[in-house]
Amino acid sequence: MRDEKQKIRALLILEVLGKPPKYLTDTLQNLINQMGGEVGISVKNSNIREPKKMEEKASVADSTNKEFKIEQNDFYISFAEIELEAENILNLVAIMFKYMPAHVEIVSPENIPATNIDMNEVLNELIRKLHSYDEVARVLQVEKAILENKLNTIMEENKEIEKIDSKKTVSKKTKKK
């Protein structure tokens, strides 16, 4: 795999969703430019498709499992087809983790020779990324619990204030009679 002649040619599809349409096109172009600047990566060809307006409605469940509808007709979707060349499998795997393409297809070579050192690098990169995602998930869980506790405290305080206000209202009414 250390042989420089054994480059890996791959096709990728990057998808983006958002608005306005021009922002999607600019974002995809910026991602392609960044990808071409990555170590061991050379972008050979790219094609950005025109953004299309989404027309579907989606149903999403919130944290209480209550479903609500999201109007998606204000959003656009676009994608880019990118042909690139990676110096080795580790460079390609790094692109997969960094840019999270919707689709990847290795075009050539048909067989990719790899040493145990190559595979160790790929597997260690995989483990490193998984640990970083796990860390983010854990932090978000803790922050969510803190926010839920604060919200519950505020709701309890509001209930107490409402009880006091309702008692004042009742006592004012009885004094008038």
Backbone bond lengths (Angstrom), bond angles and torsions (degrees), N, CA, C in turn:
res aa  C-N    CA-C-N  psi(-1)  N-CA   C-N-CA  omega(-1)  CA-C   N-CA-C  phi
1 M - - - 1.449 - - 1.512 111.11 -
2 R 1.302 117.82 -20.12 1.454 121.60 -179.41 1.526 111.12 -74.94
3 D 1.305 117.47 -5.65 1.448 122.51 179.30 1.530 109.26 -71.26
4 E 1.348 117.09 121.00 1.463 122.08 -176.91 1.528 112.18 -63.51
5 K 1.329 118.48 -25.61 1.459 121.55 -178.09 1.519 111.82 -72.65
6 Q 1.305 118.47 -18.43 1.456 122.75 -173.68 1.535 110.57 -92.22
7 K 1.316 117.32 58.85 1.461 120.73 178.86 1.519 109.47 -77.86
8 I 1.323 114.89 155.57 1.461 121.00 -177.87 1.520 108.51 -106.93
9 R 1.321 115.79 122.21 1.464 121.46 177.34 1.528 107.70 -99.27
10 A 1.341 115.35 130.22 1.466 119.61 -176.65 1.525 110.79 -140.31
11 L 1.316 115.18 153.62 1.458 123.01 173.70 1.525 107.69 -109.60
12 L 1.325 116.52 134.97 1.461 121.64 179.78 1.518 109.27 -128.13
13 I 1.307 115.67 152.24 1.457 121.00 171.57 1.519 107.33 -123.17
14 L 1.333 115.74 122.84 1.467 122.75 174.64 1.517 107.71 -105.90
15 E 1.322 116.98 131.79 1.464 121.70 178.14 1.521 109.64 -115.97
16 V 1.335 115.79 144.86 1.458 121.30 174.63 1.526 108.92 -136.45
17 L 1.320 114.86 151.80 1.453 122.92 -178.81 1.516 107.40 -133.95
18 G 1.318 117.54 136.59 1.459 119.91 177.88 1.508 112.13 162.30
19 K 1.323 115.23 -157.87 1.450 121.82 177.30 1.519 108.40 -157.91
20 P 1.261 120.13 156.24 1.467 130.52 -7.24 1.529 111.19 -74.16
21 P 1.333 117.39 168.44 1.471 120.68 -176.06 1.529 113.99 -56.87
22 K 1.321 117.93 -39.47 1.468 121.46 -179.38 1.528 110.63 -60.54
23 Y 1.314 116.77 -35.87 1.467 120.90 179.44 1.527 110.70 -62.27
24 L 1.323 117.36 -38.55 1.472 120.95 -179.94 1.528 110.57 -63.77
25 T 1.315 115.69 -45.93 1.461 120.44 179.81 1.529 110.56 -62.82
26 D 1.323 116.46 -45.06 1.472 120.62 178.22 1.525 111.45 -62.30
27 T 1.324 116.44 -41.95 1.466 121.29 179.80 1.521 110.95 -62.31
28 L 1.322 116.64 -45.97 1.465 119.49 179.00 1.528 111.00 -62.50
29 Q 1.321 117.32 -41.36 1.465 119.96 179.25 1.525 110.37 -63.69
30 N 1.328 116.81 -41.49 1.472 120.29 177.47 1.522 111.57 -62.89
31 L 1.336 117.13 -41.10 1.465 120.76 178.46 1.526 111.41 -63.75
32 I 1.319 116.16 -40.74 1.472 120.08 178.41 1.526 110.20 -64.02
33 N 1.333 116.30 -42.64 1.467 120.15 178.33 1.527 111.28 -63.02
34 Q 1.339 116.50 -43.12 1.464 120.24 178.33 1.528 110.82 -62.94
35 M 1.337 115.38 -42.80 1.460 120.45 -179.19 1.526 110.10 -60.23
36 G 1.322 116.69 -41.85 1.464 120.97 179.59 1.520 112.50 -65.45
37 G 1.325 116.90 -21.94 1.456 121.14 178.92 1.518 114.26 -89.09
38 E 1.317 117.26 -2.78 1.463 121.18 179.86 1.523 110.53 -71.17
39 V 1.317 115.76 148.23 1.465 121.90 179.12 1.528 109.62 -61.25
40 G 1.327 115.81 129.21 1.460 120.85 175.48 1.516 114.54 77.94
41 I 1.339 118.27 10.23 1.463 122.03 -177.98 1.519 109.73 -121.87
42 S 1.319 115.60 136.71 1.457 121.81 175.72 1.529 108.15 -132.04
43 V 1.339 117.32 118.01 1.464 121.02 177.78 1.523 107.27 -80.15
44 K 1.325 116.40 122.21 1.460 121.97 -177.92 1.519 112.63 -93.47
45 N 1.332 115.78 -33.54 1.454 119.94 -176.74 1.520 108.35 -160.31
46 S 1.331 116.84 148.96 1.461 119.74 175.14 1.519 109.56 -150.37
47 N 1.317 115.11 151.45 1.456 121.47 -179.55 1.523 107.64 -142.56
48 I 1.328 116.65 114.37 1.470 121.44 179.05 1.524 108.59 -96.48
49 R 1.307 116.08 126.13 1.465 121.46 179.40 1.522 110.42 -85.65
50 E 1.323 115.17 148.43 1.461 120.69 178.85 1.523 110.27 -62.73
51 P 1.328 117.03 137.83 1.469 119.79 177.68 1.532 111.08 -62.30
52 K 1.313 115.67 141.21 1.469 122.63 178.06 1.518 108.19 -117.64
53 K 1.323 115.44 141.30 1.453 120.50 179.34 1.525 109.39 -72.91
54 M 1.321 115.57 134.34 1.461 120.27 177.66 1.519 108.25 -79.83
55 E 1.323 116.88 140.56 1.459 120.05 -177.72 1.518 113.24 -121.27
56 E 1.316 116.49 -2.50 1.463 119.84 -178.31 1.513 110.98 -85.26
57 K 1.310 115.12 160.33 1.458 121.57 171.81 1.521 106.85 -110.54
58 A 1.300 116.22 143.64 1.465 120.53 -178.74 1.512 109.33 -117.07
59 S 1.298 115.16 151.55 1.449 122.03 176.12 1.521 107.25 -111.45
60 V 1.330 116.08 127.40 1.458 120.84 -176.54 1.520 108.86 -126.04
61 A 1.326 116.50 139.51 1.464 120.55 176.68 1.518 108.33 -96.98
62 D 1.336 116.14 135.59 1.464 118.99 176.24 1.522 109.46 -89.44
63 S 1.325 117.14 -171.22 1.467 120.68 -174.21 1.529 112.57 -65.23
64 T 1.333 117.64 -18.88 1.464 120.12 177.90 1.521 111.36 -96.19
65 N 1.339 115.78 8.97 1.458 124.25 -179.44 1.533 113.02 64.61
66 K 1.328 117.16 19.60 1.457 121.02 171.51 1.514 106.94 -83.73
67 E 1.339 115.74 131.33 1.457 119.09 -179.23 1.515 110.65 -88.95
68 F 1.316 116.10 143.33 1.453 121.18 173.62 1.519 108.39 -141.39
69 K 1.314 115.53 153.82 1.458 121.62 -175.54 1.523 110.56 -90.05
70 I 1.309 115.28 141.07 1.457 121.26 175.08 1.523 107.29 -115.77
71 E 1.305 115.35 125.31 1.462 120.29 175.14 1.526 107.85 -78.34
72 Q 1.313 116.78 117.73 1.455 119.92 -178.92 1.523 111.92 -99.62
73 N 1.316 117.50 1.04 1.464 118.06 -174.32 1.524 113.41 -72.26
74 D 1.317 118.53 -1.85 1.458 121.07 173.67 1.525 111.37 -93.98
75 F 1.319 117.13 -5.09 1.455 121.32 -176.49 1.525 110.88 -104.39
76 Y 1.321 113.57 155.92 1.457 121.52 178.03 1.516 108.45 -121.48
77 I 1.338 114.83 156.94 1.459 120.25 177.37 1.523 107.61 -131.42
78 S 1.326 115.01 142.32 1.453 120.54 178.23 1.528 108.27 -147.24
79 F 1.327 114.99 164.65 1.454 118.77 176.72 1.519 110.17 -149.38
80 A 1.311 114.50 162.51 1.465 121.37 177.67 1.520 108.48 -128.26
81 E 1.326 114.55 138.12 1.458 121.30 172.39 1.528 106.47 -98.58
82 I 1.313 116.12 127.02 1.464 120.73 -174.84 1.523 109.25 -127.81
83 E 1.306 115.47 128.51 1.457 121.12 173.23 1.524 106.69 -105.89
84 L 1.326 116.17 125.74 1.457 119.21 -178.48 1.509 111.15 -136.41
85 E 1.310 113.06 167.56 1.457 120.97 177.52 1.522 107.33 -125.93
86 A 1.323 116.08 126.99 1.462 121.96 178.33 1.524 108.61 -110.28
87 E 1.332 114.88 139.69 1.464 118.95 -179.94 1.516 112.13 -65.61
88 N 1.358 116.40 -31.70 1.465 119.68 179.38 1.527 109.29 -156.18
89 I 1.305 115.59 175.17 1.463 120.94 -176.01 1.526 111.73 -65.56
90 L 1.329 117.75 -33.45 1.460 120.45 179.37 1.526 111.15 -63.80
91 N 1.333 117.23 -40.67 1.465 120.14 177.11 1.528 111.07 -62.04
92 L 1.323 116.75 -40.32 1.464 120.71 178.93 1.531 110.76 -66.44
93 V 1.328 116.72 -43.56 1.469 120.59 178.95 1.535 110.07 -63.24
94 A 1.317 117.37 -39.08 1.464 120.53 178.39 1.529 110.60 -61.46
95 I 1.325 117.20 -39.67 1.469 121.41 177.22 1.529 110.33 -63.62
96 M 1.330 116.16 -39.89 1.472 120.10 -179.74 1.526 110.69 -60.47
97 F 1.329 116.46 -44.27 1.463 119.90 -178.29 1.519 112.18 -73.09
98 K 1.308 117.19 -37.85 1.457 119.76 -175.58 1.529 112.47 -74.82
99 Y 1.326 117.55 -40.11 1.463 120.99 -173.13 1.527 114.13 -106.87
100 M 1.315 117.90 -11.10 1.460 123.77 176.03 1.538 113.39 46.03
101 P 1.333 117.77 59.78 1.466 119.20 -179.42 1.528 111.40 -64.21
102 A 1.321 115.66 156.71 1.457 121.25 178.62 1.528 111.03 -75.95
103 H 1.329 115.97 -24.69 1.470 119.91 -177.42 1.528 108.66 -152.74
104 V 1.331 115.45 144.62 1.468 122.22 176.65 1.521 107.82 -136.93
105 E 1.314 115.15 136.49 1.460 119.98 175.57 1.520 108.41 -138.43
106 I 1.332 116.25 119.20 1.464 120.24 175.54 1.524 106.88 -80.53
107 V 1.334 115.15 121.60 1.460 121.35 -177.24 1.527 110.44 -89.09
108 S 1.341 116.09 -42.93 1.461 119.57 178.89 1.517 108.66 -155.95
109 P 1.300 117.67 154.74 1.463 128.89 -2.68 1.526 110.85 -76.15
110 E 1.317 114.51 165.10 1.460 119.30 179.98 1.527 110.94 -67.32
111 N 1.304 116.93 -40.06 1.463 122.48 176.19 1.521 108.29 -115.24
112 I 1.326 115.38 131.35 1.463 120.09 -179.87 1.524 107.93 -110.06
113 P 1.333 116.22 106.13 1.460 117.96 177.91 1.527 109.86 -71.40
114 A 1.306 116.57 138.23 1.465 120.71 -179.49 1.526 109.37 -142.28
115 T 1.314 114.71 138.39 1.464 120.15 175.38 1.525 108.31 -89.36
116 N 1.322 115.63 171.59 1.464 117.97 176.89 1.531 110.42 -65.56
117 I 1.323 117.85 -29.05 1.467 121.09 176.66 1.527 109.95 -64.93
118 D 1.331 116.35 -43.18 1.464 120.48 177.39 1.524 110.84 -60.07
119 M 1.310 115.79 -46.83 1.465 119.76 -178.20 1.525 110.99 -67.33
120 N 1.340 117.49 -36.80 1.470 120.14 176.07 1.523 110.65 -59.73
121 E 1.338 116.85 -43.29 1.468 120.58 178.82 1.532 111.07 -61.39
122 V 1.322 116.54 -44.49 1.466 120.72 -179.58 1.528 110.28 -64.53
123 L 1.321 116.63 -47.26 1.465 119.98 -178.10 1.526 111.95 -66.29
124 N 1.323 117.46 -38.24 1.463 119.99 177.65 1.527 111.45 -67.37
125 E 1.322 117.47 -36.08 1.472 120.59 175.08 1.529 109.82 -64.44
126 L 1.316 115.94 -41.44 1.465 120.87 177.08 1.531 110.81 -60.54
127 I 1.298 116.58 -47.77 1.463 120.79 179.98 1.525 111.06 -62.87
128 R 1.333 116.84 -42.81 1.463 120.84 179.01 1.529 111.16 -58.87
129 K 1.319 116.55 -45.02 1.468 120.54 179.50 1.521 111.07 -66.08
130 L 1.316 117.12 -43.03 1.465 120.11 179.31 1.521 111.13 -61.03
131 H 1.327 116.64 -40.66 1.468 120.10 177.39 1.528 111.39 -64.08
132 S 1.328 116.55 -40.40 1.470 118.25 179.97 1.527 110.68 -67.73
133 Y 1.332 118.52 -37.75 1.469 120.90 176.85 1.522 110.34 -66.97
134 D 1.330 116.40 -39.57 1.460 120.61 178.31 1.523 110.62 -62.82
135 E 1.323 116.48 -40.67 1.463 120.71 178.75 1.529 110.91 -62.49
136 V 1.318 116.73 -44.22 1.464 120.62 178.50 1.532 110.28 -61.71
137 A 1.324 116.47 -43.83 1.469 120.56 -179.97 1.526 111.01 -61.78
138 R 1.314 117.21 -42.02 1.472 120.58 179.49 1.527 111.70 -65.66
139 V 1.326 117.01 -42.64 1.465 120.66 178.27 1.529 109.61 -61.79
140 L 1.323 116.97 -43.58 1.467 120.36 179.06 1.525 111.76 -63.23
141 Q 1.315 117.28 -38.02 1.462 120.44 177.57 1.523 110.92 -63.44
142 V 1.322 117.27 -43.20 1.466 121.13 179.52 1.525 109.74 -65.71
143 E 1.337 117.08 -45.34 1.462 120.11 179.13 1.524 111.57 -62.66
144 K 1.312 116.92 -37.92 1.465 120.94 177.67 1.522 110.07 -62.96
145 A 1.323 117.08 -44.35 1.467 120.67 179.64 1.529 110.64 -62.94
146 I 1.329 117.43 -41.15 1.467 121.05 178.15 1.523 110.21 -62.10
147 L 1.339 116.90 -46.30 1.464 120.77 179.63 1.529 111.97 -63.23
148 E 1.336 116.53 -40.61 1.467 119.64 177.99 1.531 110.70 -63.15
149 N 1.328 117.08 -41.19 1.467 120.27 177.94 1.522 111.35 -63.76
150 K 1.325 116.85 -42.98 1.469 120.26 178.16 1.532 110.60 -63.36
151 L 1.324 116.19 -42.44 1.460 120.42 179.31 1.524 110.86 -63.37
152 N 1.322 116.81 -43.25 1.471 120.35 177.99 1.524 111.08 -62.43
153 T 1.325 117.06 -40.19 1.468 121.21 178.04 1.523 110.32 -62.59
154 I 1.321 117.08 -46.03 1.464 121.15 179.10 1.527 110.83 -63.14
155 M 1.327 117.10 -41.22 1.469 120.41 179.26 1.524 110.89 -64.17
156 E 1.322 117.09 -40.36 1.468 120.70 177.60 1.524 110.38 -64.63
157 E 1.331 117.09 -42.39 1.461 120.66 178.06 1.528 110.77 -62.21
158 N 1.328 116.65 -40.68 1.469 120.40 178.19 1.520 111.47 -64.52
159 K 1.330 117.40 -38.41 1.471 120.76 177.18 1.528 110.47 -62.40
160 E 1.331 115.74 -42.05 1.468 120.05 178.61 1.530 110.54 -63.34
161 I 1.322 117.02 -42.98 1.467 121.26 179.39 1.527 109.46 -63.77
162 E 1.342 117.07 -41.73 1.468 120.57 178.88 1.517 110.97 -63.21
163 K 1.327 117.75 -39.29 1.469 121.20 177.98 1.521 110.19 -62.72
164 I 1.330 116.51 -44.73 1.468 120.77 179.73 1.524 109.91 -64.09
165 D 1.334 117.38 -44.00 1.462 121.15 179.52 1.526 111.36 -63.72
166 S 1.332 116.86 -40.27 1.470 118.98 179.83 1.532 110.87 -68.26
167 K 1.319 118.59 -34.77 1.462 121.67 176.42 1.520 110.44 -65.84
168 K 1.340 117.64 -41.07 1.464 121.79 177.81 1.522 110.23 -62.86
169 T 1.328 117.03 -42.51 1.451 121.48 -179.91 1.519 110.58 -63.88
170 V 1.317 117.17 -43.06 1.466 121.70 178.89 1.518 110.11 -64.52
171 S 1.321 117.59 -43.16 1.467 120.20 -178.27 1.528 110.64 -68.64
172 K 1.318 120.32 -33.75 1.463 122.77 176.41 1.525 110.60 -65.79
173 K 1.338 115.53 -40.82 1.459 120.28 179.84 1.528 110.96 -65.42
174 T 1.310 116.43 -40.81 1.470 119.11 -179.20 1.522 110.93 -70.85
175 K 1.325 119.59 -31.83 1.466 122.73 177.76 1.524 110.72 -68.23
176 K 1.333 117.76 -34.29 1.460 121.53 -179.79 1.519 111.15 -69.47
177 K 1.282 118.41 -29.73 1.457 121.79 -177.69 1.492 107.25 -77.78
